[in-house]
Amino acid sequence: MAHHSAPMTGPARGDMIEAIADWCDALHGGLVLQDAFARLVAGLGAAAGMLVRTHLADMRPIRVATADPDGAAADLLPVQPQADAVFGAHLTRARVASVWVASTLDQGDGGSPALQSWQEARGMAEFVVLVLASGSGARDHVELHFRDPLSDSEQALIAAVLPTMARTWAARQVGLITRNVVSHRLLADSSRPARPAEPLLSIANPAHFSRAEFRVCLLLARGLSVLGVAAELGVSEATVRSHLRAIYAKTDAGGLAELVFRLLDSAAVPAPRPAYGMAPALRLA
């Protein structure tokens, strides 16, 4: 899944040198990281991207910066963290500056229905993860979405710039991630259209839960534990936790306690109570 470094050639070289220079300046406080990251994503030929920190204790992804120029459209699903749902345990000990390409996975070795659904909705063909840092407590990585399969030149470009991206990331300004996580959330909140908040468990399905994710949320709202949800649905605990990672990303919930609080709060507008094996006529993602 990993690619070796290769020299940059062709017209991309000048643009990428400028994009990498902006990335380095941003990591030391000279430029806005969100802007520098967007330029880097575009320079790599990706249609959308996300800079993510994943806390390994609970596999909770936190968005540090996002580049998704088309995602602001009201009828399009915005980009969401996908790396752990796609690659699973393979990423646990990922080597720094390694490249992970979703299309190289064997069918029985990973993959994510949520990613496939999102790709179909957004017209994307390839998903790539670039590992910037990996330690015992957290992993930092870049997620890239491409409209077409990776070309040889795009693979070479990624392999050429990733070691520099990882080295400069390791030497970044102290406190950079915390500041940008806060800024990213404020920006996301300000960019949302002003409208009454729909309850998470309403028919409108404002978080775009899949059918399985909605079932998990219904059972959590009724007081079941993670193990209880797994037993009720007849799936493994690992499967429920995989759904939870996707739910956290879609709701910006900081963990299980916050999610359950929001689900219970949303119960003020009751959703239909179907049999556990069924879901109501929702606007499902």
C-alpha positions as CSV (number, residue, x, y, z in Angstrom):
1,M,0.0,0.0,0.0
2,A,3.0,2.3,0.5
3,H,4.8,4.1,-2.3
4,H,8.5,5.1,-2.4
5,S,9.7,8.6,-2.9
6,A,10.0,9.8,-6.5
7,P,11.1,13.2,-8.0
8,M,8.5,15.7,-9.1
9,T,8.4,16.4,-12.8
10,G,6.3,18.4,-15.2
11,P,4.1,21.4,-14.6
12,A,3.1,20.2,-11.1
13,R,6.5,20.9,-9.7
14,G,6.2,24.7,-9.4
15,D,2.7,24.6,-8.0
16,M,3.6,22.0,-5.4
17,I,6.8,23.8,-4.3
18,E,4.6,26.9,-3.5
19,A,1.9,24.7,-1.9
20,I,4.6,23.0,0.3
21,A,6.1,26.4,1.2
22,D,2.7,27.6,2.3
23,W,2.2,24.3,4.3
24,C,5.5,24.9,6.1
25,D,4.6,28.5,6.9
26,A,1.2,27.5,8.2
27,L,2.7,24.9,10.5
28,H,4.8,27.7,12.1
29,G,1.9,30.2,12.4
30,G,2.8,32.3,9.4
31,L,-0.3,31.4,7.4
32,V,-3.8,30.1,8.1
33,L,-3.6,26.3,8.1
34,Q,-7.0,25.9,6.6
35,D,-6.0,27.9,3.5
36,A,-2.6,26.3,3.1
37,F,-4.2,22.8,3.4
38,A,-6.8,23.6,0.8
39,R,-4.0,24.7,-1.6
40,L,-2.0,21.5,-0.9
41,V,-5.0,19.3,-1.5
42,A,-5.7,21.0,-4.8
43,G,-2.0,20.8,-5.8
44,L,-2.1,17.0,-5.3
45,G,-5.1,16.8,-7.7
46,A,-7.7,15.8,-5.1
47,A,-11.2,17.1,-5.2
48,A,-11.6,17.0,-1.4
49,G,-9.4,16.4,1.7
50,M,-9.3,16.4,5.4
51,L,-6.5,16.7,8.0
52,V,-7.4,14.4,10.9
53,R,-6.1,13.4,14.3
54,T,-7.4,10.1,15.6
55,H,-7.2,9.3,19.3
56,L,-6.3,5.6,19.4
57,A,-7.9,4.9,22.8
58,D,-11.4,5.2,21.4
59,M,-10.6,5.6,17.7
60,R,-12.3,9.0,17.7
61,P,-11.4,11.2,14.7
62,I,-11.0,14.9,15.1
63,R,-11.1,17.2,12.1
64,V,-8.2,19.7,12.1
65,A,-8.7,21.2,8.6
66,T,-11.0,20.5,5.7
67,A,-10.8,21.2,1.9
68,D,-14.1,20.5,0.3
69,P,-15.1,23.3,-2.1
70,D,-18.1,21.4,-3.5
71,G,-19.3,20.2,-0.1
72,A,-21.0,23.5,0.8
73,A,-23.8,22.7,-1.6
74,A,-27.0,22.0,0.3
75,D,-27.7,18.8,-1.6
76,L,-24.2,17.2,-1.3
77,L,-23.0,15.2,1.6
78,P,-19.9,16.9,3.1
79,V,-16.6,15.1,3.4
80,Q,-16.3,13.0,6.6
81,P,-13.4,11.1,8.3
82,Q,-13.2,7.6,6.7
83,A,-9.7,6.2,7.2
84,D,-10.3,3.9,10.1
85,A,-13.6,2.6,8.8
86,V,-11.9,1.7,5.5
87,F,-8.5,0.4,6.6
88,G,-9.4,-0.7,10.2
89,A,-6.6,-2.3,12.2
90,H,-4.1,-2.0,9.4
91,L,-3.6,1.7,10.3
92,T,-3.0,1.0,14.0
93,R,0.8,0.7,13.4
94,A,1.0,2.7,10.2
95,R,4.5,3.9,9.3
96,V,5.0,7.6,9.1
97,A,5.0,8.9,5.5
98,S,3.2,5.8,4.3
99,V,0.5,6.0,1.6
100,W,-2.7,3.9,1.9
101,V,-4.9,3.5,-1.2
102,A,-8.4,2.1,-0.8
103,S,-8.5,0.5,-4.3
104,T,-5.6,-1.8,-3.4
105,L,-7.6,-3.5,-0.6
106,D,-8.8,-7.0,-1.2
107,Q,-12.6,-7.2,-0.9
108,G,-12.3,-9.3,2.3
109,D,-9.6,-7.2,3.8
110,G,-11.4,-4.0,4.5
111,G,-13.5,-1.4,2.8
112,S,-16.5,0.6,3.9
113,P,-20.1,0.7,2.7
114,A,-20.3,4.3,4.0
115,L,-17.3,5.4,1.9
116,Q,-18.8,3.6,-1.2
117,S,-22.1,5.3,-0.7
118,W,-20.4,8.7,-0.2
119,Q,-18.2,8.2,-3.3
120,E,-21.3,7.4,-5.4
121,A,-23.1,10.5,-4.1
122,R,-20.2,12.8,-4.8
123,G,-18.8,11.2,-7.9
124,M,-15.5,10.1,-6.4
125,A,-13.4,7.1,-7.5
126,E,-10.4,6.9,-5.1
127,F,-9.6,7.4,-1.4
128,V,-6.1,7.8,-0.2
129,V,-4.6,8.3,3.3
130,L,-1.2,9.9,4.0
131,V,0.2,9.2,7.4
132,L,1.9,12.2,9.0
133,A,2.5,10.9,12.5
134,S,1.7,7.8,14.4
135,G,2.3,7.2,18.1
136,S,0.9,5.3,21.1
137,G,-1.8,7.9,21.8
138,A,-2.8,9.4,18.5
139,R,-2.3,9.3,14.7
140,D,-2.3,12.3,12.4
141,H,-3.1,11.8,8.8
142,V,-4.5,13.4,5.6
143,E,-7.5,11.9,3.8
144,L,-7.8,12.6,0.1
145,H,-10.7,12.0,-2.3
146,F,-10.1,11.8,-6.1
147,R,-12.7,11.9,-8.9
148,D,-10.6,9.5,-11.0
149,P,-8.3,6.6,-10.2
150,L,-4.8,7.7,-9.3
151,S,-2.5,8.3,-12.3
152,D,1.2,7.4,-12.2
153,S,2.1,11.1,-12.1
154,E,-0.2,11.7,-9.1
155,Q,1.2,8.7,-7.3
156,A,4.7,10.0,-8.0
157,L,3.8,13.5,-6.8
158,I,2.3,12.2,-3.5
159,A,5.4,10.0,-2.9
160,A,7.7,13.0,-3.5
161,V,6.0,15.5,-1.2
162,L,4.8,13.2,1.6
163,P,8.2,12.9,3.4
164,T,8.5,16.7,3.5
165,M,4.9,17.0,4.8
166,A,5.6,14.5,7.6
167,R,9.0,16.1,8.6
168,T,7.5,19.6,8.8
169,W,4.4,18.3,10.6
170,A,6.7,16.8,13.3
171,A,8.3,20.2,13.8
172,R,5.0,22.2,13.8
173,Q,4.3,25.0,16.3
174,V,3.1,23.9,19.7
175,G,-0.6,24.2,20.1
176,L,-1.3,24.3,16.4
177,I,-3.7,21.3,16.4
178,T,-5.8,22.6,19.3
179,R,-6.2,26.1,17.8
180,N,-7.2,24.7,14.4
181,V,-9.7,22.2,15.8
182,V,-11.4,25.0,17.6
183,S,-11.3,27.3,14.5
184,H,-12.5,24.4,12.3
185,R,-15.6,23.9,14.5
186,L,-16.4,27.6,14.7
187,L,-16.1,27.8,10.9
188,A,-18.3,24.8,10.4
189,D,-20.9,26.2,12.7
190,S,-20.9,29.6,11.0
191,S,-21.2,28.0,7.5
192,R,-24.3,25.9,8.4
193,P,-27.5,27.4,7.1
194,A,-29.6,29.2,9.7
195,R,-32.5,26.9,10.3
196,P,-34.2,25.2,13.3
197,A,-32.2,22.2,14.4
198,E,-33.8,18.9,13.6
199,P,-33.6,16.2,16.3
200,L,-31.1,13.5,15.4
201,L,-33.7,10.8,15.6
202,S,-36.3,12.6,13.5
203,I,-37.7,11.4,10.2
204,A,-35.6,14.2,8.5
205,N,-32.4,12.3,9.6
206,P,-30.3,15.5,9.6
207,A,-27.1,13.7,10.3
208,H,-27.5,11.5,7.3
209,F,-27.3,8.3,9.3
210,S,-27.3,5.0,7.4
211,R,-30.0,2.5,8.3
212,A,-27.6,0.6,10.6
213,E,-26.4,3.7,12.3
214,F,-30.0,4.9,12.9
215,R,-30.8,1.5,14.6
216,V,-27.7,1.9,16.8
217,C,-28.8,5.4,17.8
218,L,-32.4,4.3,18.5
219,L,-31.2,1.5,20.9
220,L,-28.7,3.8,22.7
221,A,-31.5,6.3,23.2
222,R,-33.6,3.6,24.8
223,G,-30.8,3.0,27.4
224,L,-28.9,0.0,26.0
225,S,-25.1,-0.2,26.4
226,V,-22.8,-0.9,23.5
227,L,-22.8,-4.6,24.4
228,G,-26.6,-4.5,24.7
229,V,-26.9,-2.9,21.2
230,A,-24.7,-5.6,19.8
231,A,-26.7,-8.4,21.4
232,E,-30.0,-6.8,20.3
233,L,-28.9,-6.4,16.6
234,G,-27.1,-9.8,16.5
235,V,-23.7,-8.2,15.6
236,S,-20.3,-8.0,17.2
237,E,-19.2,-5.3,19.6
238,A,-16.6,-4.3,17.0
239,T,-19.3,-3.7,14.4
240,V,-21.2,-1.5,16.8
241,R,-18.1,0.5,17.6
242,S,-17.4,0.9,13.9
243,H,-20.9,2.3,13.5
244,L,-20.2,4.6,16.4
245,R,-17.1,6.0,14.8
246,A,-19.1,7.0,11.8
247,I,-21.9,8.4,14.0
248,Y,-19.4,10.5,16.0
249,A,-18.0,12.0,12.7
250,K,-21.5,12.8,11.4
251,T,-22.7,14.4,14.7
252,D,-19.4,16.0,15.9
253,A,-20.0,14.2,19.2
254,G,-17.0,14.0,21.4
255,G,-17.8,10.5,22.7
256,L,-20.5,8.1,23.7
257,A,-21.7,10.2,26.7
258,E,-22.2,13.3,24.6
259,L,-23.9,11.3,21.8
260,V,-26.3,9.7,24.2
261,F,-27.1,13.1,25.8
262,R,-27.9,14.5,22.3
263,L,-30.0,11.5,21.4
264,L,-32.0,11.7,24.6
265,D,-32.4,15.5,24.0
266,S,-33.6,14.8,20.5
267,A,-36.2,12.3,21.9
268,A,-38.3,15.4,22.8
269,V,-39.6,15.0,19.2
270,P,-40.3,11.2,19.2
271,A,-39.4,9.1,16.2
272,P,-41.6,6.2,15.2
273,R,-40.8,3.0,17.2
274,P,-40.5,0.2,14.7
275,A,-39.4,-3.3,15.4
276,Y,-35.6,-3.5,16.0
277,G,-35.1,-5.2,12.6
278,M,-36.7,-2.4,10.7
279,A,-36.2,1.3,10.3
280,P,-38.8,4.0,9.6
281,A,-39.2,5.7,6.3
282,L,-36.2,7.9,6.8
283,R,-34.2,10.1,4.5
284,L,-31.3,7.7,4.8
285,A,-27.8,8.4,3.6
